[in-house]
Amino acid sequence: MIQPLAYVHPSAKISDHVIIDPFVTIHADVEIGEGTHVMSGATIFKGTRIGKSCRIFPGASIGAIPQDLKFDGEETLTVIGNNTTIREYVTINKGTKASGETRVGNNVLLMAYVHLAHDVVIEDYCILANSVQIAGHVVVGEWAILGGAALVHQFVKVGRHAMISGGSLVRKDVPPYTKAAREPLSYEGVNSVGLRRRDFTTEKIGEIQDIYRTLFVKGYNTAKAIKIIETEFSPTTERDEILQFIKESDRGIMKGYIAK
């Protein structure tokens, strides 16, 4: 159902059972999946692809050109998955030629005033609380949670199942399964509550904790800790994911444990 006071460009592809409220603006080369609701005052710009059953709240701006002086008008995309909620005044900029798209996964919650810059990837089931600001080329792994007003530097990677406290300045990569807080951003333990909610066993959580004690708590440098983890811990999906994340970190990982 498209309200007569909305503007929808004739070339936009609107699926069945989409609700478009009054005063919405939808530009050319936009696709919106079945069952999505776009609420009053939202603007969907050229090159945006929105999945099924999404909710886009008033004032959201999706697919505007990047705030990047290198952007030269190239044709790029903004891709939103299924069942994702985009709350009031969220801004999501389209990609640049660096990657070609900005991507938000399925079942994501972006709370009010979140900003996603160009070429960002937010994977499935993430929650970004109010006023989280994500710079360009950031990757946030699935099930990660970022607290309100967290600021994430460009090219940072946040691992799966990580949890970052509100107000954090995230300048370094945050490995999977961890909690991060303080200034400078530091290891605060394993996200055990979140892992239990996602059916990780007590034994598996213990394994992850032991790995991170070696990396962050026992005083080893990163290279030494990696060697110990490789030799003293049996290969598992989680161990190998942690090691791969650390080895592939371009910006370096966050600081280790700081005694209170």
PEGICOR-V857180 format. One record per helix or strand of 3 or more residues. SS is the DSSP state (h for helix, s for strand). FROM is the first residue (numbers start at 1). TO is the last residue. If there is no record, write none. Layout:
ss=SS from=FROM to=TO
ss=SS from=FROM to=TO
This chain:
ss=s from=48 to=50
ss=s from=61 to=64
ss=s from=77 to=80
ss=s from=91 to=93
ss=s from=101 to=104
ss=s from=178 to=181
ss=s from=186 to=190
ss=h from=192 to=197
ss=h from=202 to=217
ss=h from=222 to=232
ss=h from=237 to=247
